[in-house]
Amino acid sequence: MNGSLMWRRYLRKRHTSWISLCHKCSMAMELSDANLQTLTEYLKKTLDPDPAIRRPAEKFLESVEGNQNYPLLLLTLLEKSQDNVIKVCASVTFKNYIKRNWRIVEDEPNKICEADRVAIKANIVHLMLSSPEQIQKQLSDAISIIGREDFPQKWPDLLTEMVNRFQSGDFHVINGVLRTAHSLFKRYRHEFKSNELWTEIKLVLDAFALPLTNLFKATIELCSTHANDASALRILFSSLILISKLFYSLNFQDLPEFFEDNMETWMNNFHTLLTLDNKLLQTDDEEEAGLLELLKSQICDNAALYAQKYDEEFQRYLPRFVTAIWNLLVTTGQEVKYDLLVSNAIQFLASVCERPHYKNLFEDQNTLTSICEKVIVPNMEFRAADEEAFEDNSEEYIRRDLEGSDIDTRRRAACDLVRGLCKFFEGPVTGIFSGYVNSMLQEYAKNPSVNWKHKDAAIYLVTSLASKAQTQKHGITQANELVNLTEFFVSHILPDLKSANVNEFPVLKADGIKYIMIFRNQVPKEHLLVSIPLLINHLQAESIVVHTYAAHALERLFTMRGPNNATLFTAAEIAPFVEILLTNLFKALTLPGSSENEYIMKAIMRSFSLLQEAIIPYIPTLITQLTQKLLAVSKNPSKPHFNHYMFEAICLSIRITCKANPAAVVNFEEALFLVFTEILQNDVQEFIPYVFQVMSLLLETHKNDIPSSYMALFPHLLQPVLWERTGNIPALVRLLQAFLERGSNTIASAAADKIPGLLGVFQKLIASKANDHQGFYLLNSIIEHMPPESVDQYRKQIFILLFQRLQSSRTTKFLKSFLVFINLYCIKYGALALQEIFDGIQPKMFGMVLEKIIIPEIQKVSGYVEKKICAVGITKLLTECPPMMDTEYTKLWTPLLQSLIGLFELPEDDTIPDEEHFIDIEDTPGYQTAFSQLAFAGKKEHDPVGQMVNNPKVHLAQSLHKLSTACPGRVPSMVSTSLNAEALQYLQGYLQEASVTLL
């Protein structure tokens, strides 16, 4: 492969230099008719189904969005355009622009001019409230994105402007305000408590609670006035839903004094609304929840919140709500439109029944029987709608059933209620349900093909009865001892899975497989082993749910741990099934609807990981199938988890094969580089960080020099455009480290002109608080591997850059990395060289670094290898640096030794100053591809002093002994006069361990 070829088209038209990377509010676009017309034409093209027209238009808009007035042009267009499609398109484009660019990230350019920010905030609320509903929703979202960053400090008048609109009497405007307030305040439901959050909520309550309460009362009165006007009621009930959602958000963190004082108003009205039934608000639609159902669902949520968190204050209202919600449950039909209402109502009962002081409400056996019979059993039934989802919308079905996103389903709520009741009434509830389970199974046995739903409900009941505590990782961790899970498995689950026809009764097959998955820790290993070939067989099932569950169950079983933390199943135990397992897994990817099934790909990855060298004979076929799949999905990557597991499987193939036969790396390069070329040429952003990681793994597998195909790539890796995307950075640094480890001599001799580019990358990374550690990874590799003479001329400049960053923006993370670097430098070039370079920058600087940085801060270094590097480096400073013994630096010798003993013996200093906060990858704004680390491409931890020093404490003792032989008498006197007693005792221990003394 010609490495250069891989890059030519990727970098064409994207040329930039390190200097030009600072992005400013460049040229301004005029707010002119001509520009509005141009913008209209490009927005039209972004709606074109033809990618040849759509993509260039999207690229053009991306290229001009940094210009001043661009967002104002969009707002002007959505206000003044005569074309409704363009108005909506402009509003969506504006919202996405705000989402990508509004947040100001430290160390990164401000992407929106201050003048534009001010103008947007001055106009957007009015514009939102005067726009049609479709546009109002987009602008409301944009306001909440801006509010998340700027409210309240940088947007103090937002609340006042919104509250004032309540007086308008126009419910189109009022609902716009309520919708915006809801999207702004709903984050209070999941924010961590902090003084800043309390201050903000108090500010909101002071301005908003009273007007909201008055609006609530006024809206309820208007509902009575307009009780016979369907269109007015629809608008008023939309308001009541939003008001109820705001009540939930504002009460979530704590019970505000205002709402406690006004609880009577809110709770009485909520109770009235729960029991209200207006024929005009009933809908004929069986699927879509109407306004009445949505409002009652939210009121159930609000009541559950108060019952759980503020039970003392809510106690006198509770019996009324229990009665009202119970009546709701027993009178509401089975239609899909009632699902959210029923599940929220059941969740309310579940939250009440597990509180100790509401226990008396449920104690009576008749009450328990009534709840089981009238609420739990009917809501566990597998309905026609569930069957339809199972067959026609399997992805959503799996997401809800497997991943626990079925929080608003009847079944999940009924299951939670069973769990809640079992807390105090496990015996009676188990007894009641055992009767139901037996009668359901008897019904099924009479006529399986007709009565299979009875068995489905029985399995679900057993599962919910037996599950006391559950985690995604381990399945059930605590089970109801009154239920014999193994017996149920042998009698009722295994027979279904052993049936020869994998396509018969797909729902029961899925139930059986899920049972194995959930109770894998309770069912004995011998039964699990029997089920493995059955699960492999079910990978061939036509039902997407069945073959997905089979893949997921295998993957979960293969991760189980036995004694000594080894996998429960060994490669030898699975060996008889290897061929059929791999065949069926890859075949399953060809079944309709599963071409990018993440559960199957994860099972492939896990099978490779468990089986290790057992897969080597199949690798040539498997890697061909994986590369074909990679090429296909790279055309339009849409399933991030699937893609991630696919690259993990590729990495495992390389690792396992090349461990047995390192020369095989060439075969992988031949198979993969053509696809990688395609990915890079087409700039498939989601895949580029993965490609770099796989290339690092391949390059690290080469034992000798770097092949020429890689060297041709090296200059391209330094192109600034690649480093603009934060998602590329960790993978690129890793790849450059691989180049430095394997080919430093080649780089020094054949690509010396590229060293400034390499240092340019380091300079960019070191300037960023988010990426400075990556800069140090690169710098440490340069210092460790490059021939000293090749970087001689740059060394002083490197240190000056580091000191500038220390002065301008010193963080704990930077400091730790800096300490490791200077000690690595000391090990590589010698202690004297370190002292000389510091004092060459500024006289006596070496002493300042020791006194102000190394001695007081070395305790902050964490990590075994990092601590070892620092220990060996400081030992060199103590024992191989003449100025430490006979200049003004001598006074720092003992404090430095004391700090080294502290590094060995004291706990790590992990304090971080309050003002420091680091950006997580997830927090970086916009749509940049975040970096995803491939576990199986992982770099082995590298110890640069491993061969030289095994035990750093013994090494210190030996080095001090050597120093003391060179200048007898001095070291013992320095140690005994200045070292504290505890440190002296530790040092004696090191000397004894090394069998040496100080002379």
Secondary structure, DSSP 8 states (H G I E B T S, - for coil): --HHHHHHHHHTT----SGGG-----SB----HHHHHHHHHHHHHHT-S-HHHHHHHHHHHHHHTTSBTHHHHHHHHHHH-S-HHHHHHHHHHHHHHHHHHSS--TTS---S-HHHHHHHHHHHHHHHHTS-HHHHHHHHHHHHHHHHHHTTTT-TTHHHHHHHGGGG--HHHHHHHHHHHHHHHGGGGT----HHHHHHHHHHHHHHHHHHHHHHHHHHHHHHHTTT-HHHHHHHHHHHHHHHHHHHHHHHSS--HHHHHTHHHHHHHHHHHHH---GGG--S-SSS--HHHHHHHHHHHHHHHHHHH-HHHHTTTHHHHHHHHHHHHHH--S-GGGHHHHHHHHHHHHHHHTSGGGGGGT-SHHHHHHHIIIIIHHHHS--HHHHHHHHH-HHHHHHHHHSS--TTSHHHHHHHHHHHHHHHHHHHHHHHHHHHHHHHHHHHHH-HHHHHHHHHHHHHHHHHHHEEEEETTTEEEEE-TTS-HHHHIIIIIHHHHHSS-TTSSHHHHHHHHHHHHHTTTTS-HHHHHHHHHHHHHHTT-SSHHHHHHHHHHHHHHHH-B-GGG-BSS-HHHHGGGHHHHHHHHHHHTTSTT-TT-HHHHHHHHHHHHHHGGGGGGGHHHHHHHHHHHHHHHHTS---HHHHHHHHHHHHHHHHHHHHH-GGGHHHHHHHHHHHHHHHHHTT-TTTHHHHHHHHHHHHHH--SS--HHHHHHHHHHT-HHHHTSGGGHHHHHHHHHHHHHHHHHHHHHH-GGGHHHHHHHHHHHHT-TTTHHHHHHHHHHHHHHS-HHHHGGGHHHHHHHHHHHHHH---HHHHHHHHHHHHHHHHHH-HHHHHHHHHHHSTTHHHHHIIIIIHHHGGG--SHHHHHHHHHHHHHHHHS-THHHHSGGGGGHHHHHHHHHHHHHS-------TT-----GGGS-TT-------GGG------TTTTT-S-HHHHHHHHHHHHHHHSTTHHHHHHHHHS-HHHHHHHHHHHHHHT----
